[in-house]
């Protein structure tokens, strides 16, 4: 779970540690009005769903991709110019594709 927090923090999300009642300790961060939470996977449960694809807008693609590469993150598609802006695709530590855009 810490590797996920570090990964998403490199995208600019600031997390706080939370726990609600007897629930698991997890991390929560805000993206505008959206709350983004990272919960631990149970040790006897299924693996993370790697078919989910997330997308984030970033302010500085070069800086973000460089920070992710220092963490050992796999770059699936390096930054390239598209009609919607600069786009890159990376994989988070659980294997999810994460699409990054800089407009």
Number of C-alpha atoms within 10 A of each C-alpha: 14 12 12 16 21 18 21 20 15 17 20 16 16 16 18 12 11 14 11 8 7 6 9 13 13 18 20 17 19 13 11 6 6 8 9 14 15 17 15 13 12 9 7 6 7 8 10 13 10 12 9 10 13 13 12 14 16 18 14 13 20 13 13 17 23 13 15 21 13 8 14 11 17 17 17 13 13 12 19 12 12 10 7 9 13 19 20 20 21 21 20 20 20 13 16 16 20 18 17 24 22 17 15
